[in-house]
Amino acid sequence: MGAGVVVESRSPNFKAGDRVFVTGPGFGIVADGVWRELVAAPAGGLWPIPDHVDDDHAAAFLAGAGYLTAYLVLTQFVSFQPGQSVLAPGIGGAVGMESVQIAQKLGASLAISTASTTAKAEIARAAGYQHVIDLSKESLRDGVMRITGGKGVDVVIDGVGGALTGEALGCLAFGGTYAVVGYAGGREANINLTDVIWKAAKVRGFVFRAFAPETIAGALKVLTRHVAEGALQPTIAKVFPLSDAPEAVRYLIEDRPFGRVLMRVNG
């Protein structure tokens, strides 16, 4: 996923010079993605970038698909209601940071995330993320129970997985939903089944192909409007030239930055 300028179009909906968000079925997975100067994309995978959103923030809006994931989870996947609470671990990553923003936009009473270090927790709080649990100082479950007054959260949007999974499940309130959307922390996990049974928990696995194309298109239209209005704030950690792609990937994986890592074709 990325942002670019139309060079040539066979669709009446776009013309050369249009600034567009760029995506497509299987991009970066089963088809070549946007790490190149020229990309052939279906017209259905393009939509206009608002005039006052610059290219970097447009690309950051798409990177990691955190906004889209969180919006679909909370509006289509679970019966989320304003006033409920949401936990999205990993404040520096796309799912954690952007799920918190979406939860707040949709009226969550609490939108909680985590940081692996005190330094990252302080950066997040300085950026306006109020409820960030410093996992170097307390456990996830202890932090959630402290913030929620012992109730737990109504929804967990988990893009971390791994060793954090069991604790995240244990943070649910009675009748809560745990949505598995990724596994940045590992694909294998140990859980206590009593956290599922006694909390009457619902566990859901998230994948984009579970949604009709028109549902995703509608969600992107809403989210683009929110970005244009300034209601969502994509955060950029660093921009690399495309020629430094290996270093960009290393920085993303090893340094675990706060915000999106972008590559600019002519940077």
C-alpha positions as CSV (number, residue, x, y, z in Angstrom):
1,M,0.0,0.0,0.0
2,G,1.2,3.5,-0.7
3,A,0.5,6.9,-2.2
4,G,1.4,8.1,-5.7
5,V,0.5,10.1,-8.8
6,V,-1.4,8.6,-11.8
7,V,0.9,8.5,-14.9
8,E,-1.5,6.7,-17.3
9,S,-5.1,5.6,-16.8
10,R,-7.6,3.5,-18.7
11,S,-10.4,4.3,-16.2
12,P,-12.7,7.3,-16.6
13,N,-12.5,7.8,-12.9
14,F,-8.8,8.8,-12.9
15,K,-6.6,11.0,-15.1
16,A,-2.8,11.6,-15.3
17,G,-1.7,13.8,-12.5
18,D,-4.3,12.7,-9.9
19,R,-2.8,12.0,-6.5
20,V,-4.1,8.7,-5.2
21,F,-3.9,6.1,-2.5
22,V,-2.7,2.9,-4.0
23,T,-3.6,-0.7,-3.1
24,G,-4.7,-3.9,-4.8
25,P,-5.6,-7.5,-4.1
26,G,-2.6,-9.3,-2.7
27,F,-0.2,-6.4,-3.0
28,G,3.0,-7.3,-1.2
29,I,1.8,-10.9,-0.5
30,V,0.9,-12.8,-3.7
31,A,1.6,-9.9,-6.1
32,D,4.4,-7.3,-6.3
33,G,3.7,-4.3,-4.0
34,V,4.6,-0.6,-4.2
35,W,8.4,-0.8,-3.5
36,R,9.0,0.5,-7.1
37,E,8.8,3.6,-9.2
38,L,5.9,2.4,-11.4
39,V,2.9,0.3,-10.2
40,A,0.1,-1.1,-12.3
41,A,-3.0,-1.1,-10.1
42,P,-6.7,-1.8,-10.7
43,A,-8.9,1.3,-10.7
44,G,-10.8,-0.2,-7.8
45,G,-7.6,-0.1,-5.7
46,L,-7.2,3.6,-6.1
47,W,-9.0,6.5,-4.5
48,P,-8.2,10.2,-4.3
49,I,-5.9,11.7,-1.7
50,P,-7.5,14.9,-0.1
51,D,-5.8,18.0,-1.3
52,H,-4.4,19.1,2.0
53,V,-3.0,15.7,3.0
54,D,0.7,15.4,1.9
55,D,2.1,12.3,0.3
56,D,4.0,11.1,3.4
57,H,0.9,11.3,5.7
58,A,-1.2,9.7,3.0
59,A,1.2,6.8,2.8
60,A,1.4,6.6,6.6
61,F,-2.4,6.4,6.7
62,L,-2.3,3.2,4.7
63,A,0.9,1.7,6.2
64,G,0.2,-1.4,8.2
65,A,-3.5,-1.0,7.6
66,G,-4.0,-0.3,11.3
67,Y,-6.8,2.2,10.9
68,L,-8.7,-0.1,8.5
69,T,-8.3,-3.1,10.7
70,A,-9.5,-1.3,13.8
71,Y,-12.4,0.3,12.1
72,L,-13.6,-3.0,10.6
73,V,-13.2,-4.9,13.9
74,L,-15.1,-2.3,15.9
75,T,-17.9,-1.6,13.4
76,Q,-18.3,-5.0,11.7
77,F,-16.6,-7.7,13.8
78,V,-17.9,-7.0,17.3
79,S,-20.9,-5.3,18.7
80,F,-18.9,-2.3,20.0
81,Q,-20.9,0.5,21.6
82,P,-19.8,4.0,22.6
83,G,-18.8,4.0,26.2
84,Q,-17.1,0.6,26.1
85,S,-13.4,0.1,26.6
86,V,-10.7,-1.2,24.2
87,L,-7.3,-2.6,24.6
88,A,-4.8,-2.6,21.7
89,P,-1.3,-3.6,22.8
90,G,1.8,-2.1,21.1
91,I,1.4,1.7,21.0
92,G,4.3,2.1,18.6
93,G,2.9,-0.1,15.9
94,A,0.2,0.3,13.4
95,V,-2.5,-1.8,15.1
96,G,-1.8,-0.5,18.6
97,M,-1.5,3.2,17.9
98,E,-4.2,3.4,15.2
99,S,-6.7,1.2,17.1
100,V,-6.5,3.6,20.0
101,Q,-7.3,6.5,17.7
102,I,-10.2,4.7,16.1
103,A,-11.6,3.6,19.4
104,Q,-11.5,7.2,20.7
105,K,-13.2,8.4,17.5
106,L,-16.0,5.9,17.9
107,G,-16.6,6.9,21.5
108,A,-14.7,4.4,23.7
109,S,-14.7,5.3,27.4
110,L,-11.1,4.0,27.6
111,A,-8.6,3.2,24.8
112,I,-5.6,1.4,26.4
113,S,-2.3,0.4,24.8
114,T,1.2,-0.8,26.0
115,A,4.8,0.0,25.6
116,S,7.7,-2.3,26.1
117,T,10.0,0.3,27.6
118,T,9.6,3.4,29.8
119,A,11.1,5.6,27.1
120,K,8.5,4.5,24.6
121,A,5.7,4.9,27.2
122,E,6.8,8.5,27.9
123,I,6.9,9.3,24.1
124,A,3.4,8.0,23.7
125,R,2.0,9.9,26.7
126,A,3.7,13.1,25.4
127,A,2.0,12.5,22.1
128,G,-1.4,12.4,23.9
129,Y,-2.0,8.7,24.5
130,Q,-3.2,8.8,28.0
131,H,-3.5,5.2,29.0
132,V,-0.3,3.4,28.1
133,I,0.9,0.5,30.3
134,D,4.7,0.4,30.7
135,L,5.3,-3.4,30.6
136,S,8.8,-2.9,32.0
137,K,7.1,-1.8,35.3
138,E,3.9,-3.8,35.5
139,S,2.1,-6.7,33.8
140,L,-0.5,-6.2,31.2
141,R,-3.3,-7.6,33.4
142,D,-2.2,-5.5,36.4
143,G,-2.2,-2.4,34.2
144,V,-5.6,-3.0,32.7
145,M,-7.2,-3.8,36.0
146,R,-5.6,-0.6,37.5
147,I,-7.0,1.6,34.7
148,T,-10.4,-0.1,34.5
149,G,-11.0,-0.3,38.3
150,G,-10.8,-4.1,38.1
151,K,-13.5,-4.6,35.5
152,G,-11.4,-5.4,32.5
153,V,-11.9,-4.3,28.9
154,D,-14.8,-5.0,26.5
155,V,-12.7,-5.5,23.4
156,V,-9.1,-6.5,22.8
157,I,-7.6,-5.8,19.3
158,D,-4.4,-7.8,19.4
159,G,-1.8,-7.5,16.7
160,V,1.0,-8.7,19.0
161,G,0.1,-12.2,19.9
162,G,2.9,-14.5,21.2
163,A,3.5,-14.5,24.9
164,L,1.1,-11.5,25.4
165,T,-1.9,-13.5,24.2
166,G,-2.7,-15.2,27.5
167,E,-2.5,-12.0,29.5
168,A,-4.6,-10.1,26.9
169,L,-7.3,-12.7,27.1
170,G,-7.3,-12.4,30.9
171,C,-7.9,-8.7,30.6
172,L,-11.4,-9.1,29.1
173,A,-14.5,-8.1,31.0
174,F,-17.3,-10.6,31.2
175,G,-18.8,-11.1,27.8
176,G,-15.8,-9.4,26.1
177,T,-14.4,-10.0,22.7
178,Y,-10.8,-10.8,21.8
179,A,-10.0,-10.1,18.1
180,V,-6.7,-11.6,16.8
181,V,-5.5,-9.4,14.0
182,G,-1.8,-10.2,13.9
183,Y,1.2,-11.9,15.5
184,A,4.1,-9.5,15.6
185,G,5.2,-11.1,18.9
186,G,4.9,-14.7,17.7
187,R,2.4,-17.1,16.3
188,E,2.3,-19.5,19.2
189,A,0.7,-18.8,22.6
190,N,-0.4,-20.3,25.9
191,I,-3.8,-19.4,27.3
192,N,-5.7,-20.3,30.4
193,L,-9.0,-21.7,29.2
194,T,-10.8,-20.4,32.4
195,D,-10.3,-16.9,31.0
196,V,-12.4,-17.9,28.0
197,I,-15.0,-20.0,29.9
198,W,-15.6,-17.9,33.0
199,K,-15.6,-14.6,31.2
200,A,-17.9,-15.9,28.5
201,A,-15.3,-14.6,26.1
202,K,-15.7,-14.5,22.3
203,V,-12.5,-15.1,20.3
204,R,-12.4,-14.0,16.7
205,G,-9.8,-14.3,14.0
206,F,-9.5,-11.3,11.6
207,V,-8.7,-11.4,7.9
208,F,-9.5,-8.9,5.2
209,R,-11.0,-11.4,2.8
210,A,-13.8,-12.0,5.3
211,F,-15.3,-8.7,4.2
212,A,-17.0,-7.8,0.9
213,P,-15.1,-5.4,-1.3
214,E,-17.8,-2.8,-0.9
215,T,-17.5,-3.0,2.9
216,I,-13.8,-2.3,2.7
217,A,-14.4,0.5,0.2
218,G,-17.0,2.1,2.4
219,A,-14.7,1.9,5.4
220,L,-11.8,3.5,3.5
221,K,-14.1,6.3,2.4
222,V,-15.1,7.1,6.0
223,L,-11.5,6.8,7.2
224,T,-10.2,9.1,4.4
225,R,-12.7,11.7,5.5
226,H,-11.6,11.5,9.1
227,V,-7.9,12.0,8.0
228,A,-8.9,14.9,5.8
229,E,-10.7,16.5,8.8
230,G,-7.7,15.9,11.1
231,A,-9.6,13.5,13.3
232,L,-7.0,10.8,12.7
233,Q,-3.3,11.6,13.0
234,P,-0.9,9.2,11.1
235,T,2.4,9.3,12.9
236,I,5.7,9.0,10.9
237,A,8.8,7.7,12.6
238,K,11.2,8.0,9.7
239,V,11.3,8.2,5.9
240,F,13.9,6.4,3.9
241,P,14.7,6.6,0.2
242,L,13.7,3.4,-1.7
243,S,17.4,2.7,-2.4
244,D,17.7,2.1,1.4
245,A,15.0,-0.4,1.6
246,P,17.1,-3.0,3.5
247,E,18.0,-0.4,6.2
248,A,14.3,0.6,6.4
249,V,13.2,-3.0,7.1
250,R,16.0,-3.4,9.6
251,Y,15.0,-0.2,11.4
252,L,11.4,-1.3,11.5
253,I,12.1,-4.8,12.8
254,E,15.0,-4.1,15.2
255,D,14.5,-0.6,16.5
256,R,10.7,-0.9,16.9
257,P,10.1,2.8,16.2
258,F,7.1,4.9,17.4
259,G,5.1,5.4,14.2
260,R,5.2,4.4,10.6
261,V,8.3,3.7,8.6
262,L,8.0,5.0,4.9
263,M,10.0,4.7,1.8
264,R,10.0,7.5,-0.8
265,V,10.7,6.6,-4.4
266,N,12.6,9.8,-5.2
267,G,13.7,10.5,-1.7
